[in-house]
Amino acid sequence: MQDAPSVWPALAAFVTVVALIPAALWVLKRLQSGSGRSGRAVTLVGGLNLGPRERIAIVEAEGRRWMLGVTGQSISLLAELQRPDPSDPAAQPVPASPTGAPAFPPNPFAQMLDRLKRHG
């Protein structure tokens, strides 16, 4: 029974390999995300769904903006846009409500419906 090989070296090697997997994944993630650029190269600024597979998208890359028409089969350039002037109040983003949805000015029709529900 003393001539039987010990399982401890094999078990220690197995535990070492299993422990190195997350460390290797972490290093790979750091190397890939640290490409020297801050942020993404192409950013989706906004969009509008026109149908189940059709939409208009505004994308920005290298300080330029484009309006694209996107369908299930193609992407078409609709227009090249000017970047908004940060000092222009109309170019400021619409503030979000606590729920995360854009906060729009009060709608008179919605206010009338609310009054009818309460007094109705």
Chimera marker file (.cmm) of the C-alpha trace (Angstrom):
<marker_set name="trace">
<marker id="1" x="0.000" y="0.000" z="0.000" r="1" g="1" b="0" radius="0.5"/>
<marker id="2" x="2.951" y="2.300" z="0.463" r="1" g="1" b="0" radius="0.5"/>
<marker id="3" x="3.986" y="1.987" z="-3.202" r="1" g="1" b="0" radius="0.5"/>
<marker id="4" x="0.707" y="3.607" z="-4.395" r="1" g="1" b="0" radius="0.5"/>
<marker id="5" x="1.159" y="7.102" z="-5.811" r="1" g="1" b="0" radius="0.5"/>
<marker id="6" x="-0.249" y="10.004" z="-3.826" r="1" g="1" b="0" radius="0.5"/>
<marker id="7" x="-3.178" y="12.004" z="-5.257" r="1" g="1" b="0" radius="0.5"/>
<marker id="8" x="-2.110" y="15.207" z="-3.528" r="1" g="1" b="0" radius="0.5"/>
<marker id="9" x="0.212" y="16.513" z="-6.284" r="1" g="1" b="0" radius="0.5"/>
<marker id="10" x="-2.486" y="15.955" z="-8.927" r="1" g="1" b="0" radius="0.5"/>
<marker id="11" x="-5.126" y="17.611" z="-6.731" r="1" g="1" b="0" radius="0.5"/>
<marker id="12" x="-2.849" y="20.594" z="-6.071" r="1" g="1" b="0" radius="0.5"/>
<marker id="13" x="-2.212" y="21.010" z="-9.817" r="1" g="1" b="0" radius="0.5"/>
<marker id="14" x="-5.950" y="20.862" z="-10.537" r="1" g="1" b="0" radius="0.5"/>
<marker id="15" x="-6.746" y="23.514" z="-7.901" r="1" g="1" b="0" radius="0.5"/>
<marker id="16" x="-3.963" y="25.739" z="-9.259" r="1" g="1" b="0" radius="0.5"/>
<marker id="17" x="-5.298" y="25.529" z="-12.826" r="1" g="1" b="0" radius="0.5"/>
<marker id="18" x="-8.860" y="26.235" z="-11.700" r="1" g="1" b="0" radius="0.5"/>
<marker id="19" x="-7.653" y="29.244" z="-9.673" r="1" g="1" b="0" radius="0.5"/>
<marker id="20" x="-5.681" y="30.625" z="-12.628" r="1" g="1" b="0" radius="0.5"/>
<marker id="21" x="-8.715" y="30.684" z="-14.975" r="1" g="1" b="0" radius="0.5"/>
<marker id="22" x="-10.430" y="33.738" z="-13.395" r="1" g="1" b="0" radius="0.5"/>
<marker id="23" x="-7.075" y="35.497" z="-13.077" r="1" g="1" b="0" radius="0.5"/>
<marker id="24" x="-6.332" y="34.915" z="-16.777" r="1" g="1" b="0" radius="0.5"/>
<marker id="25" x="-9.809" y="36.161" z="-17.765" r="1" g="1" b="0" radius="0.5"/>
<marker id="26" x="-9.329" y="39.297" z="-15.667" r="1" g="1" b="0" radius="0.5"/>
<marker id="27" x="-5.944" y="39.996" z="-17.316" r="1" g="1" b="0" radius="0.5"/>
<marker id="28" x="-7.423" y="39.488" z="-20.816" r="1" g="1" b="0" radius="0.5"/>
<marker id="29" x="-10.291" y="41.844" z="-20.039" r="1" g="1" b="0" radius="0.5"/>
<marker id="30" x="-7.879" y="44.514" z="-18.813" r="1" g="1" b="0" radius="0.5"/>
<marker id="31" x="-5.681" y="44.168" z="-21.898" r="1" g="1" b="0" radius="0.5"/>
<marker id="32" x="-8.619" y="44.424" z="-24.294" r="1" g="1" b="0" radius="0.5"/>
<marker id="33" x="-10.305" y="47.399" z="-22.621" r="1" g="1" b="0" radius="0.5"/>
<marker id="34" x="-7.051" y="49.285" z="-22.125" r="1" g="1" b="0" radius="0.5"/>
<marker id="35" x="-6.473" y="50.030" z="-25.797" r="1" g="1" b="0" radius="0.5"/>
<marker id="36" x="-5.538" y="53.653" z="-25.027" r="1" g="1" b="0" radius="0.5"/>
<marker id="37" x="-8.903" y="55.153" z="-25.971" r="1" g="1" b="0" radius="0.5"/>
<marker id="38" x="-11.301" y="56.521" z="-23.440" r="1" g="1" b="0" radius="0.5"/>
<marker id="39" x="-14.861" y="55.638" z="-24.288" r="1" g="1" b="0" radius="0.5"/>
<marker id="40" x="-16.248" y="54.018" z="-27.366" r="1" g="1" b="0" radius="0.5"/>
<marker id="41" x="-15.243" y="54.831" z="-30.926" r="1" g="1" b="0" radius="0.5"/>
<marker id="42" x="-18.852" y="54.933" z="-32.187" r="1" g="1" b="0" radius="0.5"/>
<marker id="43" x="-21.702" y="56.135" z="-29.984" r="1" g="1" b="0" radius="0.5"/>
<marker id="44" x="-25.441" y="55.841" z="-30.557" r="1" g="1" b="0" radius="0.5"/>
<marker id="45" x="-26.723" y="59.339" z="-29.771" r="1" g="1" b="0" radius="0.5"/>
<marker id="46" x="-30.421" y="58.674" z="-30.348" r="1" g="1" b="0" radius="0.5"/>
<marker id="47" x="-32.941" y="56.870" z="-32.458" r="1" g="1" b="0" radius="0.5"/>
<marker id="48" x="-36.552" y="56.496" z="-33.465" r="1" g="1" b="0" radius="0.5"/>
<marker id="49" x="-38.364" y="53.253" z="-34.258" r="1" g="1" b="0" radius="0.5"/>
<marker id="50" x="-40.436" y="53.558" z="-37.410" r="1" g="1" b="0" radius="0.5"/>
<marker id="51" x="-41.632" y="49.978" z="-37.587" r="1" g="1" b="0" radius="0.5"/>
<marker id="52" x="-40.802" y="46.496" z="-36.341" r="1" g="1" b="0" radius="0.5"/>
<marker id="53" x="-37.490" y="46.393" z="-38.254" r="1" g="1" b="0" radius="0.5"/>
<marker id="54" x="-37.035" y="49.985" z="-39.396" r="1" g="1" b="0" radius="0.5"/>
<marker id="55" x="-35.535" y="52.826" z="-37.442" r="1" g="1" b="0" radius="0.5"/>
<marker id="56" x="-33.657" y="56.080" z="-37.724" r="1" g="1" b="0" radius="0.5"/>
<marker id="57" x="-30.447" y="56.246" z="-35.709" r="1" g="1" b="0" radius="0.5"/>
<marker id="58" x="-28.110" y="59.131" z="-34.959" r="1" g="1" b="0" radius="0.5"/>
<marker id="59" x="-24.527" y="57.985" z="-34.425" r="1" g="1" b="0" radius="0.5"/>
<marker id="60" x="-21.374" y="59.903" z="-33.532" r="1" g="1" b="0" radius="0.5"/>
<marker id="61" x="-17.773" y="59.013" z="-34.312" r="1" g="1" b="0" radius="0.5"/>
<marker id="62" x="-14.641" y="61.167" z="-34.176" r="1" g="1" b="0" radius="0.5"/>
<marker id="63" x="-16.671" y="64.287" z="-33.454" r="1" g="1" b="0" radius="0.5"/>
<marker id="64" x="-19.003" y="63.877" z="-36.442" r="1" g="1" b="0" radius="0.5"/>
<marker id="65" x="-22.693" y="62.898" z="-36.442" r="1" g="1" b="0" radius="0.5"/>
<marker id="66" x="-24.748" y="61.034" z="-39.013" r="1" g="1" b="0" radius="0.5"/>
<marker id="67" x="-28.433" y="60.203" z="-39.363" r="1" g="1" b="0" radius="0.5"/>
<marker id="68" x="-28.825" y="56.631" z="-40.595" r="1" g="1" b="0" radius="0.5"/>
<marker id="69" x="-31.818" y="54.718" z="-41.861" r="1" g="1" b="0" radius="0.5"/>
<marker id="70" x="-31.631" y="51.151" z="-40.571" r="1" g="1" b="0" radius="0.5"/>
<marker id="71" x="-33.701" y="48.251" z="-41.889" r="1" g="1" b="0" radius="0.5"/>
<marker id="72" x="-33.384" y="44.495" z="-41.640" r="1" g="1" b="0" radius="0.5"/>
<marker id="73" x="-31.464" y="44.403" z="-44.926" r="1" g="1" b="0" radius="0.5"/>
<marker id="74" x="-29.474" y="47.651" z="-45.100" r="1" g="1" b="0" radius="0.5"/>
<marker id="75" x="-28.129" y="50.783" z="-43.465" r="1" g="1" b="0" radius="0.5"/>
<marker id="76" x="-28.402" y="54.029" z="-45.435" r="1" g="1" b="0" radius="0.5"/>
<marker id="77" x="-26.883" y="57.446" z="-44.784" r="1" g="1" b="0" radius="0.5"/>
<marker id="78" x="-29.746" y="59.934" z="-44.605" r="1" g="1" b="0" radius="0.5"/>
<marker id="79" x="-27.823" y="63.069" z="-43.605" r="1" g="1" b="0" radius="0.5"/>
<marker id="80" x="-24.639" y="64.321" z="-42.005" r="1" g="1" b="0" radius="0.5"/>
<marker id="81" x="-25.572" y="66.436" z="-39.012" r="1" g="1" b="0" radius="0.5"/>
<marker id="82" x="-23.933" y="69.382" z="-37.314" r="1" g="1" b="0" radius="0.5"/>
<marker id="83" x="-22.953" y="68.810" z="-33.705" r="1" g="1" b="0" radius="0.5"/>
<marker id="84" x="-25.132" y="70.895" z="-31.387" r="1" g="1" b="0" radius="0.5"/>
<marker id="85" x="-23.643" y="74.005" z="-29.841" r="1" g="1" b="0" radius="0.5"/>
<marker id="86" x="-23.324" y="73.374" z="-26.078" r="1" g="1" b="0" radius="0.5"/>
<marker id="87" x="-24.260" y="76.996" z="-25.314" r="1" g="1" b="0" radius="0.5"/>
<marker id="88" x="-27.572" y="76.674" z="-27.213" r="1" g="1" b="0" radius="0.5"/>
<marker id="89" x="-30.378" y="75.989" z="-24.684" r="1" g="1" b="0" radius="0.5"/>
<marker id="90" x="-32.378" y="74.108" z="-27.341" r="1" g="1" b="0" radius="0.5"/>
<marker id="91" x="-29.476" y="71.683" z="-27.758" r="1" g="1" b="0" radius="0.5"/>
<marker id="92" x="-29.476" y="70.727" z="-24.080" r="1" g="1" b="0" radius="0.5"/>
<marker id="93" x="-30.738" y="67.215" z="-23.321" r="1" g="1" b="0" radius="0.5"/>
<marker id="94" x="-34.222" y="66.844" z="-21.926" r="1" g="1" b="0" radius="0.5"/>
<marker id="95" x="-33.925" y="66.182" z="-18.176" r="1" g="1" b="0" radius="0.5"/>
<marker id="96" x="-35.055" y="62.760" z="-17.069" r="1" g="1" b="0" radius="0.5"/>
<marker id="97" x="-37.779" y="62.152" z="-14.560" r="1" g="1" b="0" radius="0.5"/>
<marker id="98" x="-37.125" y="59.974" z="-11.481" r="1" g="1" b="0" radius="0.5"/>
<marker id="99" x="-38.397" y="56.965" z="-13.457" r="1" g="1" b="0" radius="0.5"/>
<marker id="100" x="-35.719" y="57.531" z="-16.123" r="1" g="1" b="0" radius="0.5"/>
<marker id="101" x="-38.175" y="58.652" z="-18.808" r="1" g="1" b="0" radius="0.5"/>
<marker id="102" x="-37.711" y="62.110" z="-20.364" r="1" g="1" b="0" radius="0.5"/>
<marker id="103" x="-39.600" y="64.797" z="-18.488" r="1" g="1" b="0" radius="0.5"/>
<marker id="104" x="-41.809" y="66.555" z="-21.028" r="1" g="1" b="0" radius="0.5"/>
<marker id="105" x="-43.837" y="69.721" z="-20.451" r="1" g="1" b="0" radius="0.5"/>
<marker id="106" x="-47.338" y="69.076" z="-19.118" r="1" g="1" b="0" radius="0.5"/>
<marker id="107" x="-49.826" y="67.948" z="-21.746" r="1" g="1" b="0" radius="0.5"/>
<marker id="108" x="-53.161" y="69.813" z="-21.527" r="1" g="1" b="0" radius="0.5"/>
<marker id="109" x="-55.064" y="66.781" z="-22.806" r="1" g="1" b="0" radius="0.5"/>
<marker id="110" x="-53.489" y="64.527" z="-20.176" r="1" g="1" b="0" radius="0.5"/>
<marker id="111" x="-54.292" y="67.076" z="-17.486" r="1" g="1" b="0" radius="0.5"/>
<marker id="112" x="-57.917" y="67.167" z="-18.640" r="1" g="1" b="0" radius="0.5"/>
<marker id="113" x="-58.105" y="63.350" z="-18.511" r="1" g="1" b="0" radius="0.5"/>
<marker id="114" x="-56.690" y="63.366" z="-14.982" r="1" g="1" b="0" radius="0.5"/>
<marker id="115" x="-59.338" y="65.887" z="-13.875" r="1" g="1" b="0" radius="0.5"/>
<marker id="116" x="-62.094" y="63.794" z="-15.452" r="1" g="1" b="0" radius="0.5"/>
<marker id="117" x="-60.845" y="60.646" z="-13.706" r="1" g="1" b="0" radius="0.5"/>
<marker id="118" x="-60.788" y="62.377" z="-10.329" r="1" g="1" b="0" radius="0.5"/>
<marker id="119" x="-64.144" y="64.145" z="-10.673" r="1" g="1" b="0" radius="0.5"/>
<marker id="120" x="-65.784" y="61.762" z="-13.074" r="1" g="1" b="0" radius="0.5"/>
<link id1="1" id2="2" r="1" g="1" b="0" radius="0.2"/>
<link id1="2" id2="3" r="1" g="1" b="0" radius="0.2"/>
<link id1="3" id2="4" r="1" g="1" b="0" radius="0.2"/>
<link id1="4" id2="5" r="1" g="1" b="0" radius="0.2"/>
<link id1="5" id2="6" r="1" g="1" b="0" radius="0.2"/>
<link id1="6" id2="7" r="1" g="1" b="0" radius="0.2"/>
<link id1="7" id2="8" r="1" g="1" b="0" radius="0.2"/>
<link id1="8" id2="9" r="1" g="1" b="0" radius="0.2"/>
<link id1="9" id2="10" r="1" g="1" b="0" radius="0.2"/>
<link id1="10" id2="11" r="1" g="1" b="0" radius="0.2"/>
<link id1="11" id2="12" r="1" g="1" b="0" radius="0.2"/>
<link id1="12" id2="13" r="1" g="1" b="0" radius="0.2"/>
<link id1="13" id2="14" r="1" g="1" b="0" radius="0.2"/>
<link id1="14" id2="15" r="1" g="1" b="0" radius="0.2"/>
<link id1="15" id2="16" r="1" g="1" b="0" radius="0.2"/>
<link id1="16" id2="17" r="1" g="1" b="0" radius="0.2"/>
<link id1="17" id2="18" r="1" g="1" b="0" radius="0.2"/>
<link id1="18" id2="19" r="1" g="1" b="0" radius="0.2"/>
<link id1="19" id2="20" r="1" g="1" b="0" radius="0.2"/>
<link id1="20" id2="21" r="1" g="1" b="0" radius="0.2"/>
<link id1="21" id2="22" r="1" g="1" b="0" radius="0.2"/>
<link id1="22" id2="23" r="1" g="1" b="0" radius="0.2"/>
<link id1="23" id2="24" r="1" g="1" b="0" radius="0.2"/>
<link id1="24" id2="25" r="1" g="1" b="0" radius="0.2"/>
<link id1="25" id2="26" r="1" g="1" b="0" radius="0.2"/>
<link id1="26" id2="27" r="1" g="1" b="0" radius="0.2"/>
<link id1="27" id2="28" r="1" g="1" b="0" radius="0.2"/>
<link id1="28" id2="29" r="1" g="1" b="0" radius="0.2"/>
<link id1="29" id2="30" r="1" g="1" b="0" radius="0.2"/>
<link id1="30" id2="31" r="1" g="1" b="0" radius="0.2"/>
<link id1="31" id2="32" r="1" g="1" b="0" radius="0.2"/>
<link id1="32" id2="33" r="1" g="1" b="0" radius="0.2"/>
<link id1="33" id2="34" r="1" g="1" b="0" radius="0.2"/>
<link id1="34" id2="35" r="1" g="1" b="0" radius="0.2"/>
<link id1="35" id2="36" r="1" g="1" b="0" radius="0.2"/>
<link id1="36" id2="37" r="1" g="1" b="0" radius="0.2"/>
<link id1="37" id2="38" r="1" g="1" b="0" radius="0.2"/>
<link id1="38" id2="39" r="1" g="1" b="0" radius="0.2"/>
<link id1="39" id2="40" r="1" g="1" b="0" radius="0.2"/>
<link id1="40" id2="41" r="1" g="1" b="0" radius="0.2"/>
<link id1="41" id2="42" r="1" g="1" b="0" radius="0.2"/>
<link id1="42" id2="43" r="1" g="1" b="0" radius="0.2"/>
<link id1="43" id2="44" r="1" g="1" b="0" radius="0.2"/>
<link id1="44" id2="45" r="1" g="1" b="0" radius="0.2"/>
<link id1="45" id2="46" r="1" g="1" b="0" radius="0.2"/>
<link id1="46" id2="47" r="1" g="1" b="0" radius="0.2"/>
<link id1="47" id2="48" r="1" g="1" b="0" radius="0.2"/>
<link id1="48" id2="49" r="1" g="1" b="0" radius="0.2"/>
<link id1="49" id2="50" r="1" g="1" b="0" radius="0.2"/>
<link id1="50" id2="51" r="1" g="1" b="0" radius="0.2"/>
<link id1="51" id2="52" r="1" g="1" b="0" radius="0.2"/>
<link id1="52" id2="53" r="1" g="1" b="0" radius="0.2"/>
<link id1="53" id2="54" r="1" g="1" b="0" radius="0.2"/>
<link id1="54" id2="55" r="1" g="1" b="0" radius="0.2"/>
<link id1="55" id2="56" r="1" g="1" b="0" radius="0.2"/>
<link id1="56" id2="57" r="1" g="1" b="0" radius="0.2"/>
<link id1="57" id2="58" r="1" g="1" b="0" radius="0.2"/>
<link id1="58" id2="59" r="1" g="1" b="0" radius="0.2"/>
<link id1="59" id2="60" r="1" g="1" b="0" radius="0.2"/>
<link id1="60" id2="61" r="1" g="1" b="0" radius="0.2"/>
<link id1="61" id2="62" r="1" g="1" b="0" radius="0.2"/>
<link id1="62" id2="63" r="1" g="1" b="0" radius="0.2"/>
<link id1="63" id2="64" r="1" g="1" b="0" radius="0.2"/>
<link id1="64" id2="65" r="1" g="1" b="0" radius="0.2"/>
<link id1="65" id2="66" r="1" g="1" b="0" radius="0.2"/>
<link id1="66" id2="67" r="1" g="1" b="0" radius="0.2"/>
<link id1="67" id2="68" r="1" g="1" b="0" radius="0.2"/>
<link id1="68" id2="69" r="1" g="1" b="0" radius="0.2"/>
<link id1="69" id2="70" r="1" g="1" b="0" radius="0.2"/>
<link id1="70" id2="71" r="1" g="1" b="0" radius="0.2"/>
<link id1="71" id2="72" r="1" g="1" b="0" radius="0.2"/>
<link id1="72" id2="73" r="1" g="1" b="0" radius="0.2"/>
<link id1="73" id2="74" r="1" g="1" b="0" radius="0.2"/>
<link id1="74" id2="75" r="1" g="1" b="0" radius="0.2"/>
<link id1="75" id2="76" r="1" g="1" b="0" radius="0.2"/>
<link id1="76" id2="77" r="1" g="1" b="0" radius="0.2"/>
<link id1="77" id2="78" r="1" g="1" b="0" radius="0.2"/>
<link id1="78" id2="79" r="1" g="1" b="0" radius="0.2"/>
<link id1="79" id2="80" r="1" g="1" b="0" radius="0.2"/>
<link id1="80" id2="81" r="1" g="1" b="0" radius="0.2"/>
<link id1="81" id2="82" r="1" g="1" b="0" radius="0.2"/>
<link id1="82" id2="83" r="1" g="1" b="0" radius="0.2"/>
<link id1="83" id2="84" r="1" g="1" b="0" radius="0.2"/>
<link id1="84" id2="85" r="1" g="1" b="0" radius="0.2"/>
<link id1="85" id2="86" r="1" g="1" b="0" radius="0.2"/>
<link id1="86" id2="87" r="1" g="1" b="0" radius="0.2"/>
<link id1="87" id2="88" r="1" g="1" b="0" radius="0.2"/>
<link id1="88" id2="89" r="1" g="1" b="0" radius="0.2"/>
<link id1="89" id2="90" r="1" g="1" b="0" radius="0.2"/>
<link id1="90" id2="91" r="1" g="1" b="0" radius="0.2"/>
<link id1="91" id2="92" r="1" g="1" b="0" radius="0.2"/>
<link id1="92" id2="93" r="1" g="1" b="0" radius="0.2"/>
<link id1="93" id2="94" r="1" g="1" b="0" radius="0.2"/>
<link id1="94" id2="95" r="1" g="1" b="0" radius="0.2"/>
<link id1="95" id2="96" r="1" g="1" b="0" radius="0.2"/>
<link id1="96" id2="97" r="1" g="1" b="0" radius="0.2"/>
<link id1="97" id2="98" r="1" g="1" b="0" radius="0.2"/>
<link id1="98" id2="99" r="1" g="1" b="0" radius="0.2"/>
<link id1="99" id2="100" r="1" g="1" b="0" radius="0.2"/>
<link id1="100" id2="101" r="1" g="1" b="0" radius="0.2"/>
<link id1="101" id2="102" r="1" g="1" b="0" radius="0.2"/>
<link id1="102" id2="103" r="1" g="1" b="0" radius="0.2"/>
<link id1="103" id2="104" r="1" g="1" b="0" radius="0.2"/>
<link id1="104" id2="105" r="1" g="1" b="0" radius="0.2"/>
<link id1="105" id2="106" r="1" g="1" b="0" radius="0.2"/>
<link id1="106" id2="107" r="1" g="1" b="0" radius="0.2"/>
<link id1="107" id2="108" r="1" g="1" b="0" radius="0.2"/>
<link id1="108" id2="109" r="1" g="1" b="0" radius="0.2"/>
<link id1="109" id2="110" r="1" g="1" b="0" radius="0.2"/>
<link id1="110" id2="111" r="1" g="1" b="0" radius="0.2"/>
<link id1="111" id2="112" r="1" g="1" b="0" radius="0.2"/>
<link id1="112" id2="113" r="1" g="1" b="0" radius="0.2"/>
<link id1="113" id2="114" r="1" g="1" b="0" radius="0.2"/>
<link id1="114" id2="115" r="1" g="1" b="0" radius="0.2"/>
<link id1="115" id2="116" r="1" g="1" b="0" radius="0.2"/>
<link id1="116" id2="117" r="1" g="1" b="0" radius="0.2"/>
<link id1="117" id2="118" r="1" g="1" b="0" radius="0.2"/>
<link id1="118" id2="119" r="1" g="1" b="0" radius="0.2"/>
<link id1="119" id2="120" r="1" g="1" b="0" radius="0.2"/>
</marker_set>
